[in-house]
């Protein structure tokens, strides 16, 4: 009996020690204290009654597609960003061109958006429509899909306020180009572009962290190689890029984050500190004292990066949103506007809305 007790105590101690270590490494519960205020018309529980299965539908479809190809997470996140920065998060990026002109998709900054990302959003929309017809906007679906893609790639979870309506038009080329910062942008251009969307320097750096996943085309960073090499590029990294893009007209791609290209983590910021950033816009974050300090803090603390990214992407997801029945529509097909309603139907809707507003 004495032998059993003597041998059992060390085992119990080791078990307790391992449990203590495990508990200390568990990520802290997500706090909602740092969440930004909601835009009027959005709600954390918007579809609780009208489409209670919405979030699970989006998650299942994202899991299905990203289990086959995790690189699509970057495509969906980028689609969300490009939508919100051009006339707000209204799913205008999803609209096909019309007789009035080419769509946002045809503008130069959007030509490299992944075709599969559009297909995934349309697939989710079809699945949602089957359960909750004429209820959920394409803008909300795109926002939820981005959240699930970040999670699937290993990034932070965050709440998504819902209630967006879909826009009734797409932006023309000049508007699209003017609102999407180019990969060759300097820090002043970036700060101003984000400020116009009510996003501050911390938001700028945190959202730039989305480049921890995804790819870049040679045309987006060849300015750092040709006609002469940008001396801010670390030499071994530059040589790697020369092999991928041997000329300034090479049509090829490479990963944005050389350390963990398909994992949403803080390694992008380590790349920046080591002068291994792909784009001029990435490296420019080190040229401003405030943004440089944030870059280093994120490189040293992934938990801090995740915390600030959550807040920043929730803020971005509320830029220029359309809400309420008097704005936008709920598209039945994300790539096309709904058919015009009759005058009588429109008048009836307006009367209903007026009554709601009075209440």
Short mmCIF file of the C-alpha atoms (twelve columns), coordinates in Angstrom:
data_MODEL
# 
_entry.id   MODEL 
# 
loop_
_atom_site.group_PDB 
_atom_site.id 
_atom_site.type_symbol 
_atom_site.label_atom_id 
_atom_site.label_alt_id 
_atom_site.label_comp_id 
_atom_site.label_asym_id 
_atom_site.label_seq_id 
_atom_site.Cartn_x 
_atom_site.Cartn_y 
_atom_site.Cartn_z 
_atom_site.pdbx_PDB_model_num 
ATOM 1   C CA . UNK A 1   0.000   0.000  0.000   1 
ATOM 2   C CA . UNK A 2   2.895   2.347  0.825   1 
ATOM 3   C CA . UNK A 3   4.480   1.767  -2.604  1 
ATOM 4   C CA . UNK A 4   1.224   2.677  -4.317  1 
ATOM 5   C CA . UNK A 5   0.918   5.944  -2.404  1 
ATOM 6   C CA . UNK A 6   4.543   6.919  -3.032  1 
ATOM 7   C CA . UNK A 7   4.274   6.249  -6.765  1 
ATOM 8   C CA . UNK A 8   0.868   7.877  -7.110  1 
ATOM 9   C CA . UNK A 9   1.819   11.251 -5.571  1 
ATOM 10  C CA . UNK A 10  4.445   12.134 -8.240  1 
ATOM 11  C CA . UNK A 11  2.004   11.110 -10.967 1 
ATOM 12  C CA . UNK A 12  -0.684  13.310 -9.453  1 
ATOM 13  C CA . UNK A 13  1.794   16.207 -9.182  1 
ATOM 14  C CA . UNK A 14  2.880   15.840 -12.820 1 
ATOM 15  C CA . UNK A 15  -0.767  15.723 -13.948 1 
ATOM 16  C CA . UNK A 16  -1.561  18.867 -11.941 1 
ATOM 17  C CA . UNK A 17  1.517   20.641 -13.314 1 
ATOM 18  C CA . UNK A 18  0.611   19.773 -16.912 1 
ATOM 19  C CA . UNK A 19  -2.962  20.956 -16.351 1 
ATOM 20  C CA . UNK A 20  -1.671  24.255 -14.955 1 
ATOM 21  C CA . UNK A 21  0.596   24.794 -17.949 1 
ATOM 22  C CA . UNK A 22  -2.216  23.945 -20.355 1 
ATOM 23  C CA . UNK A 23  -4.614  26.349 -18.666 1 
ATOM 24  C CA . UNK A 24  -2.034  29.139 -18.771 1 
ATOM 25  C CA . UNK A 25  -1.614  28.802 -22.533 1 
ATOM 26  C CA . UNK A 26  -5.307  28.846 -23.391 1 
ATOM 27  C CA . UNK A 27  -6.253  32.014 -25.262 1 
ATOM 28  C CA . UNK A 28  -8.252  34.438 -23.133 1 
ATOM 29  C CA . UNK A 29  -11.945 34.772 -23.800 1 
ATOM 30  C CA . UNK A 30  -12.830 37.360 -26.421 1 
ATOM 31  C CA . UNK A 31  -13.785 40.639 -24.817 1 
ATOM 32  C CA . UNK A 32  -16.419 42.847 -26.391 1 
ATOM 33  C CA . UNK A 33  -15.160 45.911 -24.509 1 
ATOM 34  C CA . UNK A 34  -12.921 47.043 -27.368 1 
ATOM 35  C CA . UNK A 35  -15.574 46.705 -30.076 1 
ATOM 36  C CA . UNK A 36  -16.369 49.922 -31.960 1 
ATOM 37  C CA . UNK A 37  -19.851 51.470 -31.761 1 
ATOM 38  C CA . UNK A 38  -22.404 50.238 -34.273 1 
ATOM 39  C CA . UNK A 39  -23.697 52.269 -37.173 1 
ATOM 40  C CA . UNK A 40  -27.423 52.995 -36.887 1 
ATOM 41  C CA . UNK A 41  -29.389 50.175 -38.499 1 
ATOM 42  C CA . UNK A 42  -26.863 47.412 -37.785 1 
ATOM 43  C CA . UNK A 43  -27.337 44.905 -35.004 1 
ATOM 44  C CA . UNK A 44  -25.470 41.966 -33.483 1 
ATOM 45  C CA . UNK A 45  -28.674 39.909 -33.706 1 
ATOM 46  C CA . UNK A 46  -30.263 41.216 -36.896 1 
ATOM 47  C CA . UNK A 47  -31.290 37.821 -38.357 1 
ATOM 48  C CA . UNK A 48  -31.969 36.031 -35.080 1 
ATOM 49  C CA . UNK A 49  -35.639 35.563 -35.955 1 
ATOM 50  C CA . UNK A 50  -35.730 35.975 -39.747 1 
ATOM 51  C CA . UNK A 51  -32.796 33.631 -40.531 1 
ATOM 52  C CA . UNK A 52  -31.504 31.939 -37.366 1 
ATOM 53  C CA . UNK A 53  -29.359 29.428 -39.302 1 
ATOM 54  C CA . UNK A 54  -27.494 32.082 -41.306 1 
ATOM 55  C CA . UNK A 55  -24.146 31.945 -39.526 1 
ATOM 56  C CA . UNK A 56  -24.035 28.153 -39.515 1 
ATOM 57  C CA . UNK A 57  -24.808 28.048 -43.258 1 
ATOM 58  C CA . UNK A 58  -21.980 30.482 -44.021 1 
ATOM 59  C CA . UNK A 59  -19.569 28.588 -41.791 1 
ATOM 60  C CA . UNK A 60  -20.381 25.213 -43.357 1 
ATOM 61  C CA . UNK A 61  -19.884 26.483 -46.909 1 
ATOM 62  C CA . UNK A 62  -16.628 28.278 -46.027 1 
ATOM 63  C CA . UNK A 63  -15.386 25.134 -44.281 1 
ATOM 64  C CA . UNK A 64  -16.290 23.121 -47.376 1 
ATOM 65  C CA . UNK A 65  -14.383 25.329 -49.814 1 
ATOM 66  C CA . UNK A 66  -11.402 26.189 -47.632 1 
ATOM 67  C CA . UNK A 67  -10.870 22.593 -46.577 1 
ATOM 68  C CA . UNK A 68  -10.136 21.975 -50.244 1 
ATOM 69  C CA . UNK A 69  -8.080  25.131 -50.786 1 
ATOM 70  C CA . UNK A 70  -7.094  27.285 -47.813 1 
ATOM 71  C CA . UNK A 71  -5.587  29.918 -50.125 1 
ATOM 72  C CA . UNK A 72  -9.112  31.068 -50.964 1 
ATOM 73  C CA . UNK A 73  -9.313  32.630 -47.488 1 
ATOM 74  C CA . UNK A 74  -7.122  35.474 -48.719 1 
ATOM 75  C CA . UNK A 75  -9.288  35.944 -51.795 1 
ATOM 76  C CA . UNK A 76  -12.474 36.307 -49.778 1 
ATOM 77  C CA . UNK A 77  -10.884 38.676 -47.250 1 
ATOM 78  C CA . UNK A 78  -9.544  40.847 -50.089 1 
ATOM 79  C CA . UNK A 79  -12.958 40.851 -51.760 1 
ATOM 80  C CA . UNK A 80  -14.477 42.198 -48.538 1 
ATOM 81  C CA . UNK A 81  -11.842 44.951 -48.331 1 
ATOM 82  C CA . UNK A 82  -12.257 46.007 -51.965 1 
ATOM 83  C CA . UNK A 83  -16.030 46.131 -51.558 1 
ATOM 84  C CA . UNK A 84  -15.994 48.285 -48.425 1 
ATOM 85  C CA . UNK A 85  -13.423 50.788 -49.669 1 
ATOM 86  C CA . UNK A 86  -15.438 51.629 -52.798 1 
ATOM 87  C CA . UNK A 87  -18.797 53.296 -51.977 1 
ATOM 88  C CA . UNK A 88  -19.107 51.307 -48.760 1 
ATOM 89  C CA . UNK A 89  -19.854 47.698 -47.821 1 
ATOM 90  C CA . UNK A 90  -22.778 47.318 -50.220 1 
ATOM 91  C CA . UNK A 91  -21.748 44.295 -52.329 1 
ATOM 92  C CA . UNK A 92  -21.313 46.568 -55.361 1 
ATOM 93  C CA . UNK A 93  -18.100 44.669 -56.147 1 
ATOM 94  C CA . UNK A 94  -20.254 41.594 -56.891 1 
ATOM 95  C CA . UNK A 95  -22.343 43.262 -59.609 1 
ATOM 96  C CA . UNK A 96  -21.696 42.372 -63.238 1 
ATOM 97  C CA . UNK A 97  -21.343 45.169 -65.783 1 
ATOM 98  C CA . UNK A 98  -24.370 46.561 -67.578 1 
ATOM 99  C CA . UNK A 99  -25.357 48.862 -70.421 1 
ATOM 100 C CA . UNK A 100 -24.320 51.780 -68.225 1 
ATOM 101 C CA . UNK A 101 -20.719 50.621 -68.264 1 
ATOM 102 C CA . UNK A 102 -18.167 48.084 -66.981 1 
ATOM 103 C CA . UNK A 103 -18.446 46.963 -63.371 1 
ATOM 104 C CA . UNK A 104 -16.046 47.545 -60.483 1 
ATOM 105 C CA . UNK A 105 -14.543 44.166 -61.290 1 
ATOM 106 C CA . UNK A 106 -13.146 45.611 -64.526 1 
ATOM 107 C CA . UNK A 107 -11.199 48.396 -62.796 1 
ATOM 108 C CA . UNK A 108 -7.404  47.762 -62.669 1 
ATOM 109 C CA . UNK A 109 -7.180  47.248 -58.865 1 
ATOM 110 C CA . UNK A 110 -9.834  44.504 -59.072 1 
ATOM 111 C CA . UNK A 111 -8.543  42.559 -62.061 1 
ATOM 112 C CA . UNK A 112 -6.501  40.327 -59.764 1 
ATOM 113 C CA . UNK A 113 -9.411  39.472 -57.454 1 
ATOM 114 C CA . UNK A 114 -9.873  35.702 -57.387 1 
ATOM 115 C CA . UNK A 115 -12.666 34.371 -59.563 1 
ATOM 116 C CA . UNK A 116 -13.210 31.591 -57.040 1 
ATOM 117 C CA . UNK A 117 -13.959 34.132 -54.302 1 
ATOM 118 C CA . UNK A 118 -16.935 35.408 -56.305 1 
ATOM 119 C CA . UNK A 119 -18.105 31.831 -56.886 1 
ATOM 120 C CA . UNK A 120 -17.921 31.055 -53.183 1 
ATOM 121 C CA . UNK A 121 -20.019 34.092 -52.250 1 
ATOM 122 C CA . UNK A 122 -22.608 33.182 -54.896 1 
ATOM 123 C CA . UNK A 123 -22.689 29.606 -53.617 1 
ATOM 124 C CA . UNK A 124 -23.313 30.792 -50.058 1 
ATOM 125 C CA . UNK A 125 -26.041 33.116 -51.287 1 
ATOM 126 C CA . UNK A 126 -27.804 30.234 -53.052 1 
ATOM 127 C CA . UNK A 127 -27.663 28.124 -49.888 1 
ATOM 128 C CA . UNK A 128 -28.987 30.983 -47.765 1 
ATOM 129 C CA . UNK A 129 -31.778 31.749 -50.246 1 
ATOM 130 C CA . UNK A 130 -32.911 28.117 -50.058 1 
ATOM 131 C CA . UNK A 131 -33.527 28.503 -46.322 1 
ATOM 132 C CA . UNK A 132 -34.267 32.230 -45.948 1 
ATOM 133 C CA . UNK A 133 -35.473 33.629 -49.285 1 
ATOM 134 C CA . UNK A 134 -35.278 37.394 -49.888 1 
ATOM 135 C CA . UNK A 135 -33.962 38.001 -46.398 1 
ATOM 136 C CA . UNK A 136 -30.161 38.231 -46.221 1 
ATOM 137 C CA . UNK A 137 -28.126 40.751 -48.219 1 
ATOM 138 C CA . UNK A 138 -25.077 39.856 -50.287 1 
ATOM 139 C CA . UNK A 139 -23.215 42.541 -48.335 1 
ATOM 140 C CA . UNK A 140 -23.853 40.714 -45.062 1 
ATOM 141 C CA . UNK A 141 -22.930 37.367 -46.605 1 
ATOM 142 C CA . UNK A 142 -19.628 38.765 -47.871 1 
ATOM 143 C CA . UNK A 143 -18.854 40.197 -44.430 1 
ATOM 144 C CA . UNK A 144 -19.645 36.915 -42.677 1 
ATOM 145 C CA . UNK A 145 -17.660 34.935 -45.255 1 
ATOM 146 C CA . UNK A 146 -14.609 37.120 -44.588 1 
ATOM 147 C CA . UNK A 147 -14.915 36.496 -40.847 1 
ATOM 148 C CA . UNK A 148 -15.175 32.723 -41.311 1 
ATOM 149 C CA . UNK A 149 -12.225 32.760 -43.745 1 
ATOM 150 C CA . UNK A 150 -10.007 34.554 -41.234 1 
ATOM 151 C CA . UNK A 151 -10.972 32.023 -38.557 1 
ATOM 152 C CA . UNK A 152 -10.418 29.065 -40.870 1 
ATOM 153 C CA . UNK A 153 -6.911  30.320 -41.675 1 
ATOM 154 C CA . UNK A 154 -6.040  30.465 -37.980 1 
ATOM 155 C CA . UNK A 155 -6.927  34.087 -37.269 1 
ATOM 156 C CA . UNK A 156 -9.088  35.613 -34.556 1 
ATOM 157 C CA . UNK A 157 -12.803 35.223 -34.221 1 
ATOM 158 C CA . UNK A 158 -14.874 38.384 -33.964 1 
ATOM 159 C CA . UNK A 159 -18.508 39.392 -33.914 1 
ATOM 160 C CA . UNK A 160 -20.113 40.739 -37.083 1 
ATOM 161 C CA . UNK A 161 -22.905 43.312 -36.870 1 
ATOM 162 C CA . UNK A 162 -25.524 42.682 -39.552 1 
ATOM 163 C CA . UNK A 163 -28.315 44.506 -41.335 1 
ATOM 164 C CA . UNK A 164 -26.533 45.807 -44.443 1 
ATOM 165 C CA . UNK A 165 -28.496 46.333 -47.653 1 
ATOM 166 C CA . UNK A 166 -27.140 45.787 -51.162 1 
ATOM 167 C CA . UNK A 167 -26.287 48.796 -53.308 1 
ATOM 168 C CA . UNK A 168 -28.281 49.700 -56.400 1 
ATOM 169 C CA . UNK A 169 -25.269 50.599 -58.532 1 
ATOM 170 C CA . UNK A 170 -21.589 49.890 -58.962 1 
ATOM 171 C CA . UNK A 171 -18.782 52.439 -59.002 1 
ATOM 172 C CA . UNK A 172 -17.097 53.403 -62.251 1 
ATOM 173 C CA . UNK A 173 -13.395 52.907 -62.933 1 
ATOM 174 C CA . UNK A 174 -12.196 56.341 -61.789 1 
ATOM 175 C CA . UNK A 175 -14.024 56.072 -58.465 1 
ATOM 176 C CA . UNK A 176 -12.741 52.546 -57.867 1 
ATOM 177 C CA . UNK A 177 -9.132  53.500 -58.623 1 
ATOM 178 C CA . UNK A 178 -9.358  56.613 -56.451 1 
ATOM 179 C CA . UNK A 179 -10.568 54.678 -53.399 1 
ATOM 180 C CA . UNK A 180 -8.286  51.628 -53.440 1 
ATOM 181 C CA . UNK A 181 -4.701  52.377 -52.347 1 
ATOM 182 C CA . UNK A 182 -2.165  50.904 -54.769 1 
ATOM 183 C CA . UNK A 183 0.621   48.536 -53.612 1 
ATOM 184 C CA . UNK A 184 3.042   51.306 -54.605 1 
ATOM 185 C CA . UNK A 185 1.437   53.811 -52.202 1 
ATOM 186 C CA . UNK A 186 3.541   55.709 -49.686 1 
ATOM 187 C CA . UNK A 187 2.581   56.152 -46.050 1 
ATOM 188 C CA . UNK A 188 0.967   59.566 -46.566 1 
ATOM 189 C CA . UNK A 189 -1.337  58.189 -49.261 1 
ATOM 190 C CA . UNK A 190 -2.266  55.229 -47.063 1 
ATOM 191 C CA . UNK A 191 -2.998  57.319 -43.973 1 
ATOM 192 C CA . UNK A 192 -5.164  59.708 -45.976 1 
ATOM 193 C CA . UNK A 193 -7.051  56.881 -47.730 1 
ATOM 194 C CA . UNK A 194 -7.864  55.211 -44.432 1 
ATOM 195 C CA . UNK A 195 -8.724  58.484 -42.719 1 
ATOM 196 C CA . UNK A 196 -11.364 59.113 -45.397 1 
ATOM 197 C CA . UNK A 197 -13.018 55.881 -44.220 1 
ATOM 198 C CA . UNK A 198 -12.790 56.973 -40.550 1 
ATOM 199 C CA . UNK A 199 -9.995  54.444 -39.953 1 
ATOM 200 C CA . UNK A 200 -6.962  55.522 -37.930 1 
ATOM 201 C CA . UNK A 201 -3.280  54.526 -38.061 1 
ATOM 202 C CA . UNK A 202 -3.782  51.529 -35.804 1 
ATOM 203 C CA . UNK A 203 -6.564  50.333 -38.099 1 
ATOM 204 C CA . UNK A 204 -4.278  50.853 -41.104 1 
ATOM 205 C CA . UNK A 205 -1.510  48.696 -39.674 1 
ATOM 206 C CA . UNK A 206 -3.899  46.048 -38.318 1 
ATOM 207 C CA . UNK A 207 -5.779  45.690 -41.612 1 
ATOM 208 C CA . UNK A 208 -2.481  45.611 -43.519 1 
ATOM 209 C CA . UNK A 209 -1.850  42.508 -41.407 1 
ATOM 210 C CA . UNK A 210 -4.331  40.782 -43.698 1 
ATOM 211 C CA . UNK A 211 -1.306  40.409 -45.983 1 
ATOM 212 C CA . UNK A 212 -0.218  37.578 -43.705 1 
ATOM 213 C CA . UNK A 213 -2.135  35.420 -46.215 1 
ATOM 214 C CA . UNK A 214 -2.416  35.748 -49.982 1 
ATOM 215 C CA . UNK A 215 -0.239  36.383 -53.016 1 
ATOM 216 C CA . UNK A 216 1.143   39.312 -54.966 1 
ATOM 217 C CA . UNK A 217 1.739   39.684 -58.701 1 
ATOM 218 C CA . UNK A 218 5.103   40.750 -60.087 1 
ATOM 219 C CA . UNK A 219 3.532   43.890 -61.519 1 
ATOM 220 C CA . UNK A 220 2.636   44.960 -57.963 1 
ATOM 221 C CA . UNK A 221 6.200   44.951 -56.653 1 
ATOM 222 C CA . UNK A 222 8.487   45.092 -59.729 1 
ATOM 223 C CA . UNK A 223 9.035   48.791 -58.954 1 
ATOM 224 C CA . UNK A 224 11.191  47.594 -56.042 1 
ATOM 225 C CA . UNK A 225 13.409  45.598 -58.400 1 
ATOM 226 C CA . UNK A 226 13.544  47.545 -61.670 1 
ATOM 227 C CA . UNK A 227 15.201  49.564 -63.071 1 
ATOM 228 C CA . UNK A 228 17.311  49.363 -59.900 1 
ATOM 229 C CA . UNK A 229 16.838  47.469 -56.671 1 
ATOM 230 C CA . UNK A 230 15.190  49.285 -53.768 1 
ATOM 231 C CA . UNK A 231 17.890  49.280 -51.076 1 
ATOM 232 C CA . UNK A 232 15.257  48.882 -48.369 1 
ATOM 233 C CA . UNK A 233 14.699  45.285 -49.555 1 
ATOM 234 C CA . UNK A 234 16.772  42.718 -47.650 1 
ATOM 235 C CA . UNK A 235 19.323  41.215 -50.062 1 
ATOM 236 C CA . UNK A 236 18.434  37.502 -49.853 1 
ATOM 237 C CA . UNK A 237 14.746  38.388 -50.174 1 
ATOM 238 C CA . UNK A 238 15.512  40.551 -53.213 1 
ATOM 239 C CA . UNK A 239 17.362  37.685 -54.867 1 
ATOM 240 C CA . UNK A 240 14.355  35.450 -54.248 1 
ATOM 241 C CA . UNK A 241 12.105  37.991 -55.940 1 
ATOM 242 C CA . UNK A 242 14.449  38.306 -58.934 1 
ATOM 243 C CA . UNK A 243 14.102  34.553 -59.509 1 
ATOM 244 C CA . UNK A 244 10.323  34.831 -59.462 1 
ATOM 245 C CA . UNK A 245 10.261  37.990 -61.588 1 
ATOM 246 C CA . UNK A 246 13.376  37.864 -63.818 1 
ATOM 247 C CA . UNK A 247 12.107  40.803 -65.885 1 
ATOM 248 C CA . UNK A 248 9.891   43.801 -65.188 1 
ATOM 249 C CA . UNK A 249 7.218   42.278 -67.448 1 
ATOM 250 C CA . UNK A 250 7.116   38.798 -65.916 1 
ATOM 251 C CA . UNK A 251 3.584   37.627 -65.150 1 
ATOM 252 C CA . UNK A 252 4.057   35.552 -62.017 1 
ATOM 253 C CA . UNK A 253 3.063   35.537 -58.349 1 
ATOM 254 C CA . UNK A 254 4.578   34.934 -54.941 1 
ATOM 255 C CA . UNK A 255 3.310   34.754 -51.369 1 
ATOM 256 C CA . UNK A 256 2.895   37.922 -49.328 1 
ATOM 257 C CA . UNK A 257 4.267   36.330 -46.149 1 
ATOM 258 C CA . UNK A 258 7.313   34.103 -46.666 1 
ATOM 259 C CA . UNK A 259 7.202   32.664 -43.143 1 
ATOM 260 C CA . UNK A 260 3.662   31.255 -42.948 1 
ATOM 261 C CA . UNK A 261 1.858   32.150 -46.202 1 
ATOM 262 C CA . UNK A 262 -1.385  30.306 -45.519 1 
ATOM 263 C CA . UNK A 263 -1.723  30.949 -41.797 1 
ATOM 264 C CA . UNK A 264 -3.342  34.074 -40.405 1 
ATOM 265 C CA . UNK A 265 -0.812  35.119 -37.778 1 
ATOM 266 C CA . UNK A 266 1.576   37.981 -36.981 1 
ATOM 267 C CA . UNK A 267 4.473   36.781 -39.165 1 
ATOM 268 C CA . UNK A 268 3.725   39.479 -41.767 1 
ATOM 269 C CA . UNK A 269 4.952   42.018 -39.230 1 
ATOM 270 C CA . UNK A 270 8.096   39.974 -38.626 1 
ATOM 271 C CA . UNK A 271 8.628   40.137 -42.404 1 
ATOM 272 C CA . UNK A 272 8.354   43.929 -42.249 1 
ATOM 273 C CA . UNK A 273 10.859  44.234 -39.424 1 
ATOM 274 C CA . UNK A 274 13.288  41.984 -41.346 1 
ATOM 275 C CA . UNK A 275 12.864  44.148 -44.496 1 
ATOM 276 C CA . UNK A 276 11.148  41.284 -46.324 1 
ATOM 277 C CA . UNK A 277 7.891   43.037 -47.176 1 
ATOM 278 C CA . UNK A 278 6.628   42.547 -50.717 1 
ATOM 279 C CA . UNK A 279 4.936   45.855 -51.549 1 
ATOM 280 C CA . UNK A 280 6.067   49.440 -51.221 1 
ATOM 281 C CA . UNK A 281 2.854   50.050 -49.258 1 
ATOM 282 C CA . UNK A 282 3.877   47.339 -46.775 1 
ATOM 283 C CA . UNK A 283 7.375   48.701 -46.229 1 
ATOM 284 C CA . UNK A 284 6.053   52.257 -45.973 1 
ATOM 285 C CA . UNK A 285 4.464   51.359 -42.622 1 
ATOM 286 C CA . UNK A 286 7.990   51.636 -41.213 1 
ATOM 287 C CA . UNK A 287 8.473   55.178 -42.522 1 
ATOM 288 C CA . UNK A 288 6.119   56.814 -40.012 1 
ATOM 289 C CA . UNK A 289 7.077   56.860 -36.326 1 
ATOM 290 C CA . UNK A 290 3.541   55.957 -35.131 1 
ATOM 291 C CA . UNK A 291 2.909   53.146 -37.609 1 
ATOM 292 C CA . UNK A 292 6.460   51.816 -37.166 1 
ATOM 293 C CA . UNK A 293 5.892   51.495 -33.434 1 
ATOM 294 C CA . UNK A 294 2.647   49.604 -34.068 1 
ATOM 295 C CA . UNK A 295 4.376   47.266 -36.550 1 
ATOM 296 C CA . UNK A 296 7.007   46.331 -33.959 1 
ATOM 297 C CA . UNK A 297 4.391   45.825 -31.251 1 
ATOM 298 C CA . UNK A 298 2.418   43.458 -33.488 1 
ATOM 299 C CA . UNK A 299 5.588   41.592 -34.517 1 
ATOM 300 C CA . UNK A 300 6.298   40.954 -30.832 1 
ATOM 301 C CA . UNK A 301 2.748   40.252 -29.693 1 
ATOM 302 C CA . UNK A 302 0.290   38.264 -31.827 1 
ATOM 303 C CA . UNK A 303 -2.445  38.566 -29.204 1 
ATOM 304 C CA . UNK A 304 -2.249  42.355 -29.473 1 
ATOM 305 C CA . UNK A 305 -2.396  42.166 -33.265 1 
ATOM 306 C CA . UNK A 306 -5.485  39.952 -33.138 1 
ATOM 307 C CA . UNK A 307 -7.157  42.325 -30.671 1 
ATOM 308 C CA . UNK A 308 -6.563  45.369 -32.883 1 
ATOM 309 C CA . UNK A 309 -7.448  43.487 -36.058 1 
ATOM 310 C CA . UNK A 310 -10.834 42.530 -34.605 1 
ATOM 311 C CA . UNK A 311 -11.668 46.143 -33.870 1 
ATOM 312 C CA . UNK A 312 -10.338 47.409 -37.195 1 
ATOM 313 C CA . UNK A 313 -12.223 44.952 -39.386 1 
ATOM 314 C CA . UNK A 314 -15.486 45.510 -37.506 1 
ATOM 315 C CA . UNK A 315 -15.016 49.242 -38.139 1 
ATOM 316 C CA . UNK A 316 -14.187 48.664 -41.801 1 
ATOM 317 C CA . UNK A 317 -17.232 46.442 -42.195 1 
ATOM 318 C CA . UNK A 318 -19.446 49.410 -41.278 1 
ATOM 319 C CA . UNK A 319 -18.009 51.880 -43.800 1 
ATOM 320 C CA . UNK A 320 -20.745 53.471 -45.931 1 
ATOM 321 C CA . UNK A 321 -23.318 50.784 -45.173 1 
ATOM 322 C CA . UNK A 322 -26.907 51.006 -46.417 1 
ATOM 323 C CA . UNK A 323 -29.534 50.123 -43.820 1 
ATOM 324 C CA . UNK A 324 -33.304 50.186 -43.454 1 
ATOM 325 C CA . UNK A 325 -35.935 49.548 -46.104 1 
ATOM 326 C CA . UNK A 326 -35.496 52.963 -47.692 1 
ATOM 327 C CA . UNK A 327 -31.921 52.230 -48.751 1 
ATOM 328 C CA . UNK A 328 -30.663 49.626 -51.216 1 
ATOM 329 C CA . UNK A 329 -32.256 46.214 -51.593 1 
ATOM 330 C CA . UNK A 330 -31.834 42.540 -50.752 1 
ATOM 331 C CA . UNK A 331 -30.585 41.027 -54.003 1 
ATOM 332 C CA . UNK A 332 -31.799 37.568 -54.907 1 
ATOM 333 C CA . UNK A 333 -28.731 37.205 -57.137 1 
ATOM 334 C CA . UNK A 334 -25.510 38.848 -55.918 1 
ATOM 335 C CA . UNK A 335 -24.254 39.591 -59.433 1 
ATOM 336 C CA . UNK A 336 -27.392 41.408 -60.649 1 
ATOM 337 C CA . UNK A 337 -29.893 43.944 -59.416 1 
ATOM 338 C CA . UNK A 338 -33.418 42.804 -58.691 1 
ATOM 339 C CA . UNK A 339 -36.033 43.364 -61.371 1 
ATOM 340 C CA . UNK A 340 -37.797 46.734 -60.970 1 
ATOM 341 C CA . UNK A 341 -40.923 46.556 -58.863 1 
ATOM 342 C CA . UNK A 342 -44.225 47.998 -59.971 1 
ATOM 343 C CA . UNK A 343 -45.263 51.523 -58.995 1 
ATOM 344 C CA . UNK A 344 -48.038 50.172 -56.770 1 
ATOM 345 C CA . UNK A 345 -45.663 47.812 -54.970 1 
ATOM 346 C CA . UNK A 346 -43.104 50.560 -54.456 1 
ATOM 347 C CA . UNK A 347 -45.762 52.959 -53.124 1 
ATOM 348 C CA . UNK A 348 -47.024 50.305 -50.728 1 
ATOM 349 C CA . UNK A 349 -43.472 49.703 -49.424 1 
ATOM 350 C CA . UNK A 350 -42.886 53.418 -48.918 1 
ATOM 351 C CA . UNK A 351 -46.128 53.722 -46.966 1 
ATOM 352 C CA . UNK A 352 -45.098 50.778 -44.760 1 
ATOM 353 C CA . UNK A 353 -41.693 52.338 -44.192 1 
ATOM 354 C CA . UNK A 354 -43.255 55.674 -43.277 1 
ATOM 355 C CA . UNK A 355 -45.417 53.943 -40.710 1 
ATOM 356 C CA . UNK A 356 -42.369 52.177 -39.282 1 
ATOM 357 C CA . UNK A 357 -40.469 55.454 -39.036 1 
ATOM 358 C CA . UNK A 358 -43.396 57.029 -37.188 1 
ATOM 359 C CA . UNK A 359 -43.298 54.210 -34.683 1 
# 
